[in-house]
């Protein structure tokens, strides 16, 4: 975690640096570079909501649509007090690369509300979500821009969005719009396994990395920053593969146990501790600033962006960073890690299981089918492995790091589309 005295770098600066590096490496067409360097649309909405005490508060929401050359905009909505327009822009751009790399018929979008959801009741969050959905209007839609869960949002919030959006349509056509969002509860059109898709994908890429390095995850020590949806499921699947969780960090603090922390037991504890890991009795508390220096083989940053920087990267002992979060490593931090010989499985590859699962849900809703859990997991693993193998081949071809190779793979697909279609008019 960054200390208050340290000024966090901007995610938009990181994503631009990463894009320019890949564009230079692949000699990207200058005109396409100009197009991809800009977002298509940036929406800021201010909307009033009446709170439980009768007062009215005005909230600010965002939706940024970066590029839709490959298909509808796709990306999450996060509820966080520090989200700003530039953050949404960076996250939308990352989604464009992520969906392209995964071979999906999507572009990139992202957004959210500037809010600390812990300060509002469930009833207030429902009203805020529904009012935000109404404010977005037709700027989202099942064939235009499809939101999904992200930081501090979940299947319940997606259900409210879907219901609100569908209620604005003619009664005899409302069922056509159920795929306006993904990540819904299963009984409301959600996909079996979507809840664990991102965390599962993180571990699929780690298993592929281990195989590439001619080793396995058995007995490997790992640490996880962020114990929300992604961190929790990644930990469960890592344990199933014989790895040992030794340290966890969330907003409430950091805990450590050299002999291992059972993620399922920790989850049970969190249910009665306001969702926090603090004071977990089977581990000791440790200073937040010491978290990344814990002796381990695998580090999974699954919280927020800009967590691994030039200020702490040198202390990292892990052999591989598996980016469960979006943009957790700054370019400066990555340079330090590469100098140390640390492998990085980049976010647009590592955490793409979530958007792949969302794609499956979108297909399920469009066709009126119900997919079985086993089919979802099998198809998800196949797509993740295909992406990983393509990144490895591109890294070898361009003599590039994994992140640059992943960007090249993603951008190539979009470049080809523009070359085939041309630019209107």
C-alpha positions in Angstrom: 0.0 0.0 0.0 1.2 3.5 -0.8 1.8 5.7 2.3 0.0 9.1 2.5 3.4 10.8 1.9 3.9 9.1 -1.4 2.2 10.4 -4.4 0.8 7.5 -6.4 1.5 7.6 -10.2 -1.5 8.0 -12.5 -2.8 4.8 -14.1 -3.4 6.7 -17.3 0.3 7.5 -17.5 1.1 3.8 -17.0 -1.2 2.6 -19.7 0.0 5.1 -22.2 3.6 4.2 -21.6 2.8 0.5 -22.0 0.9 1.2 -25.2 3.7 3.3 -26.7 6.3 0.7 -25.9 4.3 -2.1 -27.6 3.5 0.2 -30.6 7.1 1.0 -31.1 8.1 -2.7 -30.8 5.6 -3.8 -33.5 6.0 -0.7 -35.7 2.3 0.1 -35.4 0.7 2.0 -38.3 0.9 5.7 -37.4 -2.8 6.4 -38.2 -4.0 3.5 -36.1 -1.7 4.6 -33.3 -3.5 7.9 -33.3 -6.9 6.3 -33.2 -6.0 3.9 -30.4 -4.3 6.6 -28.4 -7.7 8.3 -27.8 -11.0 7.2 -26.2 -14.1 7.3 -28.3 -16.5 8.6 -25.6 -16.2 9.9 -22.1 -19.4 10.3 -20.1 -19.7 12.1 -16.7 -23.0 12.2 -15.0 -24.1 13.9 -11.8 -27.3 12.6 -10.3 -29.3 13.2 -7.1 -30.4 10.4 -4.7 -32.5 10.7 -1.6 -30.9 9.0 1.4 -32.5 7.1 4.3 -32.5 10.2 6.5 -34.5 12.2 3.9 -31.6 14.3 2.7 -30.5 14.5 -0.9 -26.9 13.8 -2.0 -25.5 14.4 -5.6 -23.2 11.6 -6.9 -20.8 11.6 -9.7 -20.6 8.7 -12.1 -18.4 7.8 -15.1 -18.5 5.7 -18.2 -15.6 5.7 -20.7 -15.8 3.9 -24.0 -12.3 3.5 -25.5 -12.7 1.5 -28.7 -15.3 -0.7 -30.3 -13.6 -1.8 -33.5 -14.0 -5.5 -32.5 -17.5 -5.3 -31.0 -19.5 -3.7 -28.2 -17.7 -1.9 -25.3 -17.2 -4.2 -22.4 -15.9 -3.5 -18.9 -16.7 -3.2 -15.2 -18.3 -0.6 -13.0 -16.5 0.1 -9.7 -17.7 2.0 -6.6 -14.7 3.7 -5.1 -14.2 7.1 -3.5 -11.1 7.8 -5.5 -12.2 6.9 -9.0 -11.8 9.8 -11.4 -12.3 10.2 -15.2 -8.6 9.5 -15.9 -8.8 6.3 -14.0 -11.9 5.2 -16.0 -10.0 6.1 -19.2 -7.0 3.9 -18.2 -9.2 1.0 -17.2 -11.3 1.3 -20.4 -8.1 1.2 -22.5 -6.9 -1.9 -20.6 -10.2 -3.6 -21.3 -9.7 -3.0 -25.1 -6.4 -4.8 -24.9 -7.8 -7.5 -22.6 -10.8 -8.4 -24.8 -8.8 -8.4 -27.9 -6.1 -10.6 -26.5 -8.7 -13.1 -25.3 -10.1 -13.2 -28.9 -13.5 -11.8 -27.8 -15.9 -9.8 -30.0 -15.6 -6.8 -27.7 -14.0 -3.4 -27.2 -13.1 -1.7 -24.0 -15.2 0.3 -21.6 -15.1 1.1 -17.9 -16.8 3.3 -15.3 -18.2 3.6 -11.9 -19.4 6.0 -9.1 -17.2 8.1 -6.9 -18.5 6.6 -3.6 -17.4 4.7 -0.5 -20.2 2.0 -0.5 -19.4 1.1 3.1 -21.0 4.4 4.2 -24.4 3.6 2.7 -27.2 1.2 3.5 -28.2 -1.5 1.1 -31.4 0.4 0.3 -29.4 3.5 -0.4 -27.0 1.6 -2.7 -29.9 0.2 -4.6 -31.4 3.7 -5.2 -27.9 5.0 -6.1 -27.4 2.2 -8.6 -30.8 2.5 -10.2 -30.4 6.3 -10.5 -27.0 5.9 -12.0 -28.4 3.4 -14.5 -31.1 5.8 -15.5 -28.6 8.6 -15.9 -26.5 6.4 -18.2 -29.6 5.7 -20.3 -28.9 4.3 -23.8 -25.1 5.0 -23.3 -25.2 1.3 -22.3 -26.9 -1.6 -24.0 -26.6 -5.3 -24.7 -25.2 -4.7 -28.2 -23.5 -1.4 -27.4 -21.8 -1.3 -24.0 -22.1 -4.1 -21.4 -21.0 -3.3 -17.8 -20.0 -6.0 -15.3 -18.8 -6.1 -11.6 -15.6 -4.6 -10.6 -14.1 -3.2 -7.3 -16.9 -3.0 -4.7 -19.6 -4.1 -7.0 -21.2 -7.5 -7.3 -24.0 -9.7 -8.8 -26.6 -7.9 -6.7 -25.7 -4.5 -8.2 -25.7 -6.0 -11.7 -29.2 -7.4 -11.0 -30.4 -3.9 -10.1 -28.8 -2.4 -13.2 -30.4 -5.0 -15.4 -33.8 -4.6 -13.9 -33.7 -0.8 -14.1 -32.5 -0.8 -17.7 -35.1 -3.5 -18.8 -37.9 -1.5 -17.1 -37.3 1.4 -19.6 -38.2 -0.9 -22.5 -41.5 -2.0 -23.9 -43.0 -4.8 -21.7 -43.1 -7.3 -24.6 -39.4 -6.7 -25.4 -37.8 -6.5 -22.0 -36.4 -10.1 -22.0 -34.3 -9.1 -25.0 -32.2 -6.8 -22.9 -31.2 -9.1 -20.0 -27.6 -9.2 -21.3 -27.2 -5.5 -20.8 -24.9 -6.5 -17.9 -23.0 -9.6 -17.1 -22.0 -11.0 -13.7 -25.7 -11.3 -12.6 -27.0 -13.8 -10.1 -27.6 -17.2 -11.6 -31.3 -17.0 -11.1 -31.4 -13.6 -12.9 -29.6 -14.9 -16.0 -26.1 -15.2 -14.6 -23.5 -17.8 -15.6 -22.6 -20.7 -13.3 -19.0 -20.2 -12.4 -18.8 -16.5 -13.3 -18.2 -15.6 -9.6 -14.9 -17.5 -9.6 -13.9 -17.0 -13.3 -11.3 -14.3 -12.6 -9.6 -16.1 -9.8 -9.7 -19.4 -11.6 -8.1 -17.7 -14.7 -5.3 -16.3 -12.5 -4.4 -19.8 -11.4 -4.7 -21.2 -14.9 -2.0 -18.7 -16.1 0.1 -19.5 -13.1 0.0 -23.2 -13.8 0.9 -22.4 -17.4 3.8 -20.3 -16.2 5.0 -23.1 -14.0 4.8 -25.6 -16.8 6.7 -23.1 -19.0 9.4 -22.8 -16.3 9.4 -26.6 -16.0 8.1 -26.6 -12.4 4.7 -26.9 -10.6 2.7 -25.0 -8.1 3.0 -27.8 -5.6 4.6 -26.5 -2.4 5.0 -23.0 -3.7 4.5 -20.2 -1.1 2.3 -17.4 -2.3 1.0 -14.0 -1.0 -2.2 -12.2 -2.0 -2.9 -8.5 -1.8 -6.7 -8.0 -1.8 -9.0 -10.7 -0.5 -12.1 -9.7 -2.4 -13.6 -11.9 -5.2 -10.4 -12.3 -7.2 -8.0 -12.8 -4.3 -10.4 -15.3 -2.5 -10.9 -17.6 -5.5 -7.3 -17.4 -6.6 -6.3 -18.5 -3.1 -8.8 -21.4 -3.1 -7.6 -22.7 -6.5 -3.9 -22.2 -5.5 -4.5 -24.3 -2.4 -6.1 -27.0 -4.6 -2.9 -27.1 -6.6 -0.8 -27.6 -3.5 0.5 -24.1 -3.0 0.7 -22.5 0.5 -0.7 -19.1 1.4 1.6 -17.3 3.8 0.5 -13.6 3.8 -2.6 -11.6 3.0 -3.3 -7.9 2.8 -6.6 -6.0 2.6 -7.8 -2.6 3.5 -7.9 -3.6 7.2 -4.2 -4.7 7.4 -1.8 -7.5 6.7 -1.4 -10.9 8.2 1.3 -13.6 8.1 1.8 -17.2 8.9 4.9 -19.0 7.7 3.2 -22.4 8.1 0.3 -21.4 5.9 -3.1 -19.8 6.0 -6.2 -21.8 5.0 -8.1 -19.5 2.6 -11.4 -21.2 3.3 -10.9 -20.8 7.1 -10.0 -17.2 6.6 -13.1 -16.6 4.5 -15.3 -18.1 7.3 -13.6 -15.7 9.8 -14.2 -12.7 7.5 -18.0 -13.4 7.4 -18.2 -12.5 11.1 -15.6 -9.7 10.9 -17.3 -7.2 8.5 -15.4 -8.8 5.5 -12.0 -7.9 6.9 -8.9 -10.1 7.7 -7.8 -8.0 10.6 -7.2 -9.8 13.9 -7.4 -13.3 12.3 -6.4 -15.5 15.2 -4.4 -18.0 13.1 -1.9 -15.5 11.8 0.1 -12.6 13.1 -0.3 -9.0 12.1 2.5 -7.3 10.2 3.2 -3.8 9.0 1.6 -3.0 5.6 4.8 -1.7 4.3 6.5 -5.1 4.8 3.9 -7.1 2.9 5.6 -7.2 -0.5 8.9 -8.2 1.1 7.6 -11.5 2.5 9.6 -14.5 1.4 7.5 -16.3 -1.2 7.5 -17.8 -4.7 4.4 -16.2 -6.1 2.9 -12.8 -5.5 -0.8 -12.1 -6.5 -1.7 -8.4 -6.3 -5.5 -8.5 -6.6 -6.5 -5.2 -5.1 -6.1 -1.8 -6.8 -3.7 -0.2 -9.3 -0.2 1.2 -8.6 0.7 -1.0 -5.7 4.1 -2.3 -6.9 6.3 0.7 -7.7 10.0 1.6 -7.8 9.7 2.3 -4.1 9.0 -1.3 -3.1 9.7 -3.5 -6.2 13.3 -4.2 -5.1 12.1 -5.8 -1.8 10.0 -8.3 -3.6 11.3 -11.9 -3.3 8.7 -13.6 -5.5 9.8 -15.3 -8.7 6.5 -14.4 -10.5 3.9 -11.6 -10.2 0.4 -12.7 -11.3 -1.6 -9.5 -11.8 -5.1 -10.3 -10.5 -5.8 -6.5 -10.3 -5.8 -4.0 -13.2 -2.5 -2.0 -13.4 -1.0 -3.1 -10.0 2.5 -2.6 -11.3 3.8 0.8 -12.5 6.3 0.9 -15.4 9.0 2.0 -13.1 8.3 -0.8 -10.7 8.2 -3.3 -13.6 11.7 -2.1 -14.7 13.1 -3.0 -11.3 11.4 -6.4 -11.3 12.7 -7.2 -14.8 16.2 -6.3 -13.7 15.8 -8.7 -10.8 14.6 -11.5 -13.2 11.1 -11.6 -11.8 8.5 -12.9 -14.3 5.2 -10.9 -14.6 2.0 -12.3 -16.0 0.3 -9.1 -17.1 -3.2 -8.1 -16.1 -4.6 -8.2 -19.6 -3.7 -11.9 -19.7 -3.8 -12.9 -16.0 -7.2 -11.6 -15.0 -9.0 -12.0 -18.3 -10.9 -15.0 -16.9 -13.6 -12.6 -15.7 -14.4 -11.0 -19.1 -14.2 -14.4 -20.8 -16.8 -15.6 -18.2 -18.8 -12.5 -19.0 -18.7 -13.3 -22.7 -20.0 -16.8 -22.0 -22.9 -15.3 -19.9 -23.6 -12.8 -22.7 -23.8 -15.7 -25.2 -26.0 -17.7 -22.9 -28.5 -14.8 -22.5 -28.6 -14.1 -26.3 -29.4 -17.7 -27.2 -31.7 -18.4 -24.2 -29.4 -21.3 -23.1 -28.3 -22.4 -19.7 -24.6 -23.5 -19.6 -23.4 -26.2 -17.2 -20.7 -25.4 -14.8 -18.3 -28.0 -16.1 -18.6 -26.6 -19.6 -17.9 -23.1 -18.4 -14.7 -24.1 -16.6 -13.5 -26.2 -19.5 -14.0 -23.5 -22.1 -12.5 -20.9 -19.8 -9.4 -22.8 -19.2 -9.0 -23.5 -22.9 -9.2 -19.8 -23.9 -6.8 -18.8 -21.1 -4.2 -21.3 -22.1 -4.5 -20.3 -25.8 -3.9 -16.7 -24.8 -0.9 -17.6 -22.6 0.7 -19.7 -25.4 0.2 -16.9 -27.9 1.9 -14.4 -25.6 4.8 -16.8 -25.1 5.3 -17.2 -28.8 5.1 -13.4 -29.4 7.5 -12.7 -26.6 10.0 -15.1 -28.3 9.4 -13.6 -31.7 9.9 -10.0 -30.6 12.4 -10.7 -27.8 10.0 -8.9 -25.5 8.7 -9.2 -22.0 5.3 -10.8 -21.4 3.4 -7.5 -21.0 4.8 -6.0 -24.3 4.1 -9.3 -26.0 0.5 -9.4 -24.7 0.0 -5.8 -25.9 1.4 -6.6 -29.3 -1.0 -9.6 -29.6 -4.0 -7.5 -28.6 -3.1 -4.5 -30.8 -2.3 -6.6 -33.9 -5.9 -7.9 -34.0 -7.3 -4.4 -33.8 -4.8 -3.1 -36.4 -5.9 -5.9 -38.8 -9.5 -5.0 -38.3 -8.9 -1.3 -39.2 -6.8 -2.4 -42.2 -9.6 -4.6 -43.5 -12.4 -2.1 -42.9 -10.7 1.2 -43.4 -11.6 4.5 -41.7 -15.0 6.1 -42.4 -15.7 8.1 -44.5 
